[in-house]
C-alpha cells in the first residue's frame, strides 16, 4: 500500500483553519553549543493561574519562563517555550502576581504579547522558575542573557547584542 502525503492545512481536509495557531519557532544550535557550562539551574514549575500563586516562593530570585504545554497524555516534551525573564529585584511570587494582573488587563499593559498568550492558552501555560543562589543580580542578568541567546523565545522583544540583529531579521 502506497503512502500519500496529506496537506494537514488543506481546508478540504481540516475545514476551518481558525482552530490552528501557526507560529514560526527559531532555533540556534550554534548558541546551544556556546551556552556556558558553569550555568546549572534547578528548574521548578507550577501551572500558571490564580490558584497556584501560593506555591510560588516569595523569598527566591532568579530566572523564569513561560511554557505552553498541551498536557496530552502526560507527554513531557509536548510544549513550546514562550518567554524568558528574570526576577532580580523582586521575588518570583511578586513577578508571578504581576503577570496575573497583566493577563486581566491585557490591552493596557506593556507586555501585550505575553498577556495575550497567557489568556490564549489559559490552562496550558506553566511558569518555570530557577532560583539563583545568593540572589546575585549580576549573576541573574548573565544567566538571563545566556538563556535568551540560546533559546530565542518568540515573545521576548529584547535580546543581547550578539543575537539582536539576527532576531530582527528573522522576525521581519
C-alpha positions in Angstrom: 0.0 0.0 0.0 1.5 3.4 -1.0 1.5 6.2 1.4 0.4 9.6 0.3 1.4 13.0 1.6 -1.5 14.9 3.0 -1.6 18.7 3.5 -3.0 18.9 7.0 -3.8 22.6 6.4 -5.9 21.8 3.3 -9.4 23.3 4.0 -11.0 20.4 2.2 -9.4 18.1 4.8 -9.4 20.2 8.0 -12.2 22.7 7.4 -11.9 26.0 9.3 -8.3 26.9 9.9 -9.1 29.3 12.7 -8.7 26.5 15.2 -5.0 26.4 14.5 -2.2 28.5 15.8 0.8 28.5 13.4 3.9 30.3 14.6 7.5 30.3 13.5 10.0 29.0 16.0 13.6 29.8 15.6 16.3 27.5 17.0 20.0 28.2 17.1 22.1 25.1 17.8 25.3 27.2 17.4 24.2 29.1 20.6 23.2 26.0 22.3 26.8 24.8 22.0 28.0 28.1 23.3 25.9 28.0 26.4 28.2 28.3 29.4 28.9 25.0 31.1 29.0 26.7 34.5 25.3 27.5 34.4 23.3 24.7 36.0 19.8 25.5 37.1 17.3 23.7 39.2 14.0 24.4 37.4 10.7 24.0 39.2 7.3 24.7 37.7 3.7 25.3 38.5 0.7 25.7 36.3 0.0 29.4 35.6 -3.1 30.7 37.3 -4.5 32.3 40.4 -5.0 29.0 42.2 -1.2 28.3 42.2 0.2 31.6 43.4 0.7 30.3 46.9 3.1 27.6 45.5 5.5 30.2 44.1 8.3 31.2 46.5 8.2 34.7 48.0 11.8 34.6 49.1 13.7 33.5 46.0 15.1 35.3 43.0 16.4 34.1 39.6 15.2 33.4 36.1 11.8 32.2 34.9 10.0 31.3 31.8 6.5 30.6 30.4 6.0 27.4 28.5 2.9 26.2 26.6 2.3 22.5 27.3 -0.6 20.6 25.8 -0.6 18.1 28.6 -1.6 15.5 26.0 -1.3 12.1 27.6 1.3 13.4 30.1 3.9 13.6 27.3 6.8 15.6 28.9 8.1 17.0 25.6 4.9 18.5 24.1 5.5 22.1 24.7 6.9 25.4 23.5 9.0 27.9 25.3 7.3 31.3 25.0 9.2 33.8 27.2 12.3 34.1 29.4 12.6 36.7 32.2 14.3 37.5 35.4 13.2 38.2 38.9 16.2 40.1 40.3 14.7 43.0 42.2 11.5 41.2 43.3 10.6 37.6 44.3 9.3 35.0 41.9 5.9 35.3 43.7 5.7 39.1 43.1 6.6 38.7 39.5 4.0 35.9 39.1 1.4 38.1 40.6 2.2 40.9 38.2 1.6 38.6 35.3 -1.7 37.5 36.7 -2.7 41.2 36.8 -1.4 41.8 33.2 -3.4 38.9 32.0 -6.6 40.5 33.2 -5.8 43.9 31.6 -4.0 42.7 28.6 -4.9 45.6 26.3 -3.4 48.1 28.9 0.0 46.5 29.5 3.5 46.9 28.1 3.7 43.2 27.6 0.7 42.8 25.2 2.1 39.7 23.5 2.8 37.9 26.8 -0.6 38.9 28.3 -2.3 37.7 25.1 -0.5 34.3 25.3 -1.4 33.8 28.9 -5.1 34.3 28.0 -5.0 32.4 24.7 -3.5 29.3 26.2 -5.1 29.5 29.6 -4.9 26.2 31.3 -1.9 25.1 29.2 0.7 27.5 30.5 3.4 26.7 33.1 5.5 29.1 35.0 9.1 27.6 35.3 11.5 29.2 37.7 15.1 28.6 38.7 16.4 30.2 41.8 19.9 31.7 41.6 21.8 31.3 44.9 22.5 34.4 46.9 20.1 36.4 44.6 23.1 38.0 42.9 21.7 40.5 40.4 24.7 40.3 38.2 24.5 36.5 38.0 20.8 36.7 37.3 21.4 39.2 34.5 24.1 37.0 33.0 22.0 33.8 33.2 19.0 35.5 31.6 21.2 36.9 28.8 22.7 33.4 28.1 19.2 31.8 28.1 17.9 34.5 25.7 20.8 33.9 23.3 20.5 30.1 23.4 16.7 29.8 23.4 15.5 32.8 21.4 12.0 32.8 22.9 9.3 34.1 20.5 7.6 36.5 22.9 10.8 38.2 24.1 11.5 41.5 22.4 14.9 42.4 23.9 17.9 40.3 23.2 21.6 40.5 23.9 23.6 42.4 21.3 25.2 39.2 20.0 21.9 38.0 18.5 19.7 41.1 18.5 20.2 42.0 14.8 19.7 38.3 13.7 16.5 38.1 15.6 15.2 41.3 14.0 16.0 40.0 10.5 14.3 36.6 11.2 11.2 38.3 12.6 11.0 40.8 9.8 
